Amino acid sequence: MAASKKIVVLVPDGTGVKNYLYSGVFTTGEASLVLLHNFDPDTVATLAQHVPFDVEMQLPSYTEKKREKFLRELIHLSRIRWNATQVKNPTIHVFSRHNARTLKQKAFYALVRTAARFVRSYTRILSLEARYAAMLRKNPFYHTIQDALRKQAPDLVFCTHQRALKAPAVFAAASDLGIPTATVIYSWDNIPKARLALRADRYLVWSPHMGQELQQFYPEIPAERIEVTGTPQFEFYKDASNILPKETFYARYGLDPDKKLICFSGDDVRTSPHDPKYLEDLAEALTVSGMATSTQLIFRRCPVDLSGRYDAVLKKYPNLIVPMPPLWHQRAIGWSAVYPDYEDVKLLVSLAYYADLVINVGSTMAFDFGMFGKPCAYINYDTVEDPNWSVNTIYKYQHFRSMPSPKAVFWLHDREQIASVVGTALEQPETAIREWFNTIVAYPDTASEQIRKALL
């Protein structure tokens, strides 16, 4: 079949690899693909085994000017404040925090906060965004990428991650050349956090719920530019070939087929800084209750968490906790410097299939394990006193308002309840996770096809 369209697929970092390059979105050969990326040659060679792209182009280097950064941060803070007011949810302000360490950084963000006080209307936010867009067009990066796009002359530019730093200038360059643009919204929680860095002709969203959020927080985007396509990440669970044979899976990690498998899935350091203590609480509860003789505790860390913060806990419970690290390639620390191996898709699918329960702090892993009807328990107590972090804030985040019932998951309200709640979840695993999933995700079986139709 001859390719009907030429599409530039902008993959600014590793986060979009799994969902959009390993899924079925671009595997049919119906489009001529140009991979626009930030990867090294070895990564590109790996991706070429899964995606039939005709051309690959390295994204040019981008130096953000101080005035650009100031405007970008001012817009983000102003939107955060506007969003929080719109939905009367003060927890949204958490996402405007910055880990400023040096005096210079602290002064910079103090100046941003001062300037934000004078942004008193949504019209003013849009005016700032127009200034930022004009400023991007003066950056040498814009001209370099525009020349590259002019040479390729694609029919469409598609972005796999809407918050990447380089993406706005790429989309501005495409727009000025008259090239249509489309983007996905990468994660279920991105929109209230003001994580829409670029402007596109079309926005492909997970569900009608996400489409409504996009219109609520970005009212300038016409409804006809928003298309509900679903997200491909849940299709992997429908493909039986992604489930490793039980003998292989159990032997590889030294698992006991006669024991129940409990997975603790960690988050990144900033999102959930006290995960090691929660893992320790869980291991201790299983040990003291005697459940350690009938269970194994699998630990899957966050792919970008390369720290040694769990080492002491793993050393303390070597016969109970089984580390099962993600199979991601890591060039540095941070989401922009890692990408998954396809074998990690199979590892996670197999883990969700064979495990009996997953435990974490408010993670979408609840949906992953729910694909096989496995329950999730959300941790809902503070294990240490921390003035900058609390579960009392976490579960008030805007995206948790989409949960139709608290029965979607089990809840660990304090460490004394761990053993009893885990026991109940293992014996009576039914939850209302499917109702919540149906709110968040449309087309879970055919998202790749829906996205492909939208792009072609």
C-alpha positions in Angstrom: 0.0 0.0 0.0 1.4 3.4 -1.0 1.8 5.8 1.8 -1.0 8.4 1.6 0.5 11.1 3.8 3.9 12.2 5.0 3.8 12.8 8.8 6.6 14.2 11.0 6.3 12.4 14.3 7.8 14.7 17.0 9.1 12.5 19.9 10.8 15.1 22.0 11.6 12.6 24.8 11.3 9.0 25.9 7.8 9.3 27.4 6.0 9.0 24.1 7.9 6.0 22.8 5.8 3.3 24.5 2.4 4.7 23.7 2.9 5.9 20.2 5.9 4.1 18.7 5.5 0.6 20.3 1.7 0.6 19.8 -0.2 0.0 16.6 -0.5 3.7 15.6 2.2 3.8 12.9 2.7 0.1 12.1 0.4 -0.2 9.1 2.6 1.6 6.6 -0.2 3.9 5.6 1.9 7.0 6.1 5.5 8.0 5.3 7.0 8.8 8.6 9.7 11.3 9.5 11.0 10.8 13.1 11.9 14.1 14.7 13.7 13.2 17.9 16.2 13.8 20.7 17.7 10.3 20.8 21.2 8.9 20.2 22.0 6.6 17.3 21.6 3.4 19.3 18.1 4.5 20.5 17.1 5.3 16.9 18.3 1.9 15.8 16.2 0.3 18.5 13.1 2.3 17.5 13.6 1.4 13.9 12.9 -2.2 14.7 9.3 -1.2 15.8 8.4 1.8 13.6 8.8 1.9 9.8 10.0 5.5 9.6 11.6 6.6 6.3 13.6 9.5 7.6 15.0 10.4 11.0 16.0 13.9 12.0 17.7 15.0 15.2 16.1 18.0 16.9 18.5 21.0 16.8 19.9 22.2 20.0 17.7 24.8 21.7 18.9 27.5 24.0 16.1 29.1 25.9 16.7 32.8 26.3 16.1 34.4 29.8 13.2 36.4 28.6 11.6 33.3 27.0 12.0 31.4 30.3 10.6 34.3 32.3 7.5 34.5 30.1 7.0 30.7 30.0 7.2 30.5 33.8 5.0 33.6 34.2 2.3 32.1 31.9 2.5 28.7 33.7 2.1 30.4 37.1 -0.7 32.6 35.9 -2.6 29.7 34.4 -2.1 27.6 37.6 -3.7 30.4 39.6 -6.5 30.9 37.1 -7.2 27.1 37.0 -7.3 26.8 40.8 -9.9 29.7 40.9 -12.0 28.2 38.1 -12.6 24.9 39.9 -12.1 26.1 43.4 -9.3 23.7 44.0 -6.3 25.2 45.9 -4.2 22.0 45.5 -3.5 23.0 41.9 -1.2 25.6 43.3 1.2 22.8 44.3 2.2 22.5 40.6 3.7 26.0 40.5 6.4 25.1 43.1 10.0 25.1 42.0 13.0 23.5 43.7 15.0 26.7 43.5 18.4 26.1 45.2 20.7 29.0 44.3 20.2 32.6 45.3 19.9 33.4 41.6 17.1 30.9 41.0 15.2 32.0 44.1 15.4 35.6 42.9 14.2 34.6 39.4 11.1 32.8 40.7 10.4 35.6 43.2 10.3 38.0 40.2 8.0 35.6 38.4 5.6 35.6 41.4 5.7 39.3 41.6 4.8 39.8 38.0 2.0 37.2 38.3 0.2 39.5 40.7 -0.5 41.8 37.9 -2.0 39.1 35.6 -5.6 39.5 36.7 -7.6 38.3 33.7 -7.7 35.4 31.3 -7.3 37.9 28.5 -4.0 39.0 30.0 -2.8 35.3 30.0 -3.7 35.0 26.3 -1.8 38.3 25.6 1.3 36.9 27.4 1.1 33.7 25.3 1.0 35.8 22.2 4.1 37.6 23.3 5.8 34.3 24.1 4.9 32.9 20.7 6.4 35.9 19.0 9.5 35.6 21.1 9.9 31.9 20.1 9.9 33.0 16.5 13.1 35.0 17.1 15.0 32.1 18.5 17.5 30.5 16.1 16.0 27.1 16.9 12.8 28.3 15.2 14.5 29.2 12.0 16.5 26.0 11.9 13.5 23.7 12.5 11.5 25.7 10.0 14.1 25.1 7.3 14.0 21.4 8.1 10.3 21.3 7.9 10.3 23.2 4.7 12.7 20.7 3.2 10.6 17.7 4.3 7.3 19.3 3.3 5.1 17.0 5.4 1.3 16.9 5.4 1.2 16.9 9.2 3.3 17.3 12.3 2.3 15.1 15.2 3.6 15.5 18.7 3.6 12.6 21.3 4.1 14.9 24.4 2.5 18.3 24.6 4.6 19.7 27.4 8.1 19.3 26.0 10.2 22.5 25.9 11.1 22.3 22.2 7.6 21.5 21.0 6.0 25.0 20.9 8.7 26.3 18.5 8.3 23.3 16.3 4.6 23.7 16.1 5.0 27.5 15.5 7.3 26.8 12.6 4.9 24.3 11.1 2.0 26.6 11.5 3.8 29.4 9.8 4.5 27.1 6.9 0.9 26.2 6.6 1.5 22.6 7.8 -1.3 21.2 9.9 -0.5 20.1 13.4 -1.9 17.6 15.9 -0.9 16.6 19.5 -2.0 14.1 22.1 -2.3 14.9 25.7 0.2 12.6 27.3 -1.2 12.0 30.8 -4.6 12.0 32.5 -3.5 14.8 34.9 -1.7 17.2 32.6 -4.5 19.7 31.7 -5.3 21.1 35.2 -1.6 21.5 35.8 -1.3 23.9 32.9 0.9 21.4 31.0 -0.2 22.4 27.5 3.0 24.1 26.2 2.1 24.2 22.5 -0.9 25.2 20.3 -2.1 22.8 17.6 -4.8 22.5 15.0 -6.1 19.3 16.6 -6.0 17.9 20.1 -6.4 14.1 20.6 -7.7 13.3 24.0 -8.2 10.2 26.1 -12.0 10.6 26.7 -14.9 13.0 26.7 -14.0 13.8 30.3 -10.5 15.0 29.2 -12.1 16.9 26.3 -14.4 18.8 28.7 -11.3 19.6 30.9 -9.5 21.0 27.9 -12.4 23.3 27.0 -12.8 24.3 30.7 -9.1 25.2 31.2 -8.4 26.4 27.7 -11.7 28.0 26.5 -10.0 29.6 23.5 -9.7 26.1 21.9 -12.7 25.5 19.7 -14.6 22.2 20.5 -14.2 21.1 16.9 -10.5 20.9 17.3 -10.8 18.4 20.1 -11.1 14.7 19.1 -11.6 11.8 21.5 -9.3 8.9 20.4 -8.4 7.2 23.6 -4.8 6.4 24.5 -2.9 3.3 23.2 -1.2 2.4 26.4 -3.9 0.0 27.5 -4.0 -1.9 24.2 -0.9 -3.9 25.3 -3.0 -5.7 27.9 -5.3 -7.0 25.2 -2.5 -8.7 23.3 -1.9 -12.2 24.8 1.6 -12.3 23.2 2.7 -9.7 25.7 2.1 -12.1 28.6 5.3 -14.0 29.4 4.8 -17.8 30.1 4.3 -18.3 33.8 7.3 -20.6 34.1 9.5 -18.0 32.4 8.2 -15.1 34.4 8.5 -16.8 37.8 11.9 -18.4 37.1 13.4 -15.1 35.9 12.6 -13.4 39.2 12.7 -16.3 41.6 9.0 -16.2 42.4 7.2 -18.9 44.3 4.1 -20.1 42.4 2.4 -21.1 45.6 2.5 -17.5 47.0 0.3 -14.5 46.3 2.1 -11.7 44.5 1.7 -8.1 45.9 3.3 -5.3 43.8 4.4 -2.1 45.3 4.8 0.5 42.5 7.0 3.5 43.3 6.7 7.0 41.9 9.4 9.5 41.2 11.1 11.3 44.1 9.3 14.6 43.7 5.8 13.1 43.3 6.1 10.7 46.2 9.2 11.4 48.3 8.4 8.9 51.1 7.8 5.8 49.0 10.7 3.9 50.6 9.1 4.3 54.0 5.7 3.1 52.6 7.5 0.0 51.2 9.0 -0.6 54.6 5.6 -0.2 56.3 4.1 -2.7 53.9 7.0 -5.2 54.4 6.8 -4.9 58.1 3.0 -5.4 58.2 3.3 -8.5 56.1 6.0 -9.9 58.3 4.4 -9.1 61.7 1.0 -10.5 60.6 2.6 -13.7 59.3 1.4 -13.0 55.7 5.0 -13.0 54.6 4.9 -16.8 54.5 2.2 -16.8 51.9 3.1 -13.7 49.9 5.9 -12.2 47.9 6.3 -8.4 47.7 7.4 -7.3 44.2 8.9 -3.8 44.0 8.7 -1.9 40.7 10.4 1.4 40.9 9.6 4.5 38.8 11.8 4.4 35.6 13.4 7.7 36.3 14.1 7.0 39.9 17.8 6.1 39.7 18.4 6.9 43.4 19.5 4.6 46.1 16.7 5.6 48.4 15.2 2.1 48.6 18.5 0.3 49.2 18.1 0.1 53.0 14.6 -1.4 52.8 15.6 -3.9 50.2 18.5 -5.0 52.3 16.3 -5.3 55.4 13.8 -7.6 53.7 15.8 -9.6 51.2 13.6 -12.8 51.5 10.3 -10.9 51.1 10.9 -8.0 48.6 11.6 -9.0 45.0 13.0 -6.1 43.0 11.6 -6.0 39.4 13.2 -2.9 37.9 11.7 -1.4 34.7 13.6 -2.3 31.5 14.3 1.2 30.4 17.3 2.6 28.7 18.7 5.5 30.8 21.1 8.1 29.5 20.7 10.5 32.5 18.2 11.4 35.2 14.8 12.7 34.1 11.9 11.8 31.9 13.6 13.4 28.9 16.6 11.1 29.1 15.0 7.6 29.4 12.9 5.4 27.1 11.5 1.9 27.5 12.7 -1.2 25.9 9.8 -3.1 24.3 10.5 -6.0 26.7 9.4 -3.7 29.5 5.9 -3.7 27.9 5.8 -7.4 28.3 7.3 -7.2 31.8 4.6 -4.8 33.0 1.8 -6.6 31.3 3.0 -9.9 32.8 3.3 -8.4 36.2 -0.3 -7.1 36.1 -1.5 -10.5 34.8 0.2 -12.6 37.5 0.1 -10.3 40.5 -2.8 -10.3 42.9 -2.7 -6.7 44.1 -0.9 -3.5 43.4 -0.2 -0.8 46.1 0.9 2.8 45.6 0.2 6.4 46.3 -2.5 7.5 43.8 -0.9 6.0 40.6 -2.5 5.1 37.3 -1.1 1.6 37.9 -4.6 1.1 39.3 -5.8 1.1 35.7 -3.0 -1.1 34.4 -3.7 -3.8 36.9 -7.4 -3.3 36.5 -7.2 -4.4 32.9 -6.9 -7.9 34.3 -9.4 -7.3 37.1 -6.7 -7.0 39.7 -7.3 -4.6 42.7 -5.3 -1.6 43.7 -4.8 -0.2 47.2 -4.1 3.5 47.5 -1.9 4.5 50.5 -3.8 7.3 52.4 -1.8 8.1 55.5 1.3 10.2 56.1 4.2 8.0 57.2 6.4 10.9 58.1 5.8 14.5 59.0 6.6 16.7 56.0 5.4 20.3 55.7 5.8 20.1 51.9 4.0 16.9 51.2 0.9 15.0 52.4 -1.7 12.5 51.2 -4.3 15.0 52.4 -3.2 17.1 49.4 -2.5 14.3 46.9 -6.0 12.9 46.8 -7.5 16.4 46.5 -5.8 17.0 43.2 -8.1 17.8 40.3 -7.7 14.6 38.4 -8.9 12.6 41.4 -12.3 14.4 41.2 -13.0 12.1 38.2 -13.2 9.1 40.6 -16.9 8.3 40.6 -16.7 6.2 43.9 -14.1 5.6 46.5 -14.8 1.9 45.9 -12.7 2.1 42.8 -9.7 1.1 45.0 -9.0 -0.2 48.4 -7.6 2.3 50.9 -4.8 2.0 53.4 -5.8 4.8 55.9 -3.0 3.9 58.4 -0.2 1.4 58.8 -2.1 -0.6 61.4 -4.7 -1.4 58.7 -2.3 -2.7 56.1 -2.5 -6.4 56.9 -6.2 -6.5 57.2 -6.9 -4.5 54.1 -4.4 -6.5 52.1 -6.0 -9.7 53.3 -9.4 -8.5 52.2 -8.1 -7.4 48.8 -6.6 -10.8 48.2 -9.7 -12.7 49.3 -12.3 -10.3 47.9 -10.6 -8.4 45.0 -13.7 -6.8 43.5 -13.6 -3.0 43.1 -15.4 -0.4 41.0 -12.2 0.4 39.0 -13.9 -0.3 35.7 -16.4 2.6 36.3 -13.5 5.0 36.9 -11.5 3.6 34.0 -14.5 4.2 31.6 -14.6 7.8 32.8 -10.9 8.4 32.0 -10.3 6.2 28.9 -12.4 5.9 25.7 -11.6 3.3 23.0 -9.3 1.2 25.2 -9.2 -1.6 22.6 -8.9 0.5 19.4 -7.1 3.8 20.4 -4.3 3.1 17.9 -6.9 2.8 15.1 -8.8 5.9 16.3 -5.6 8.0 16.3 -4.5 6.7 13.0 -7.8 7.6 11.4 -7.6 11.1 13.0 -4.1 11.6 11.5 -4.7 10.1 8.1 
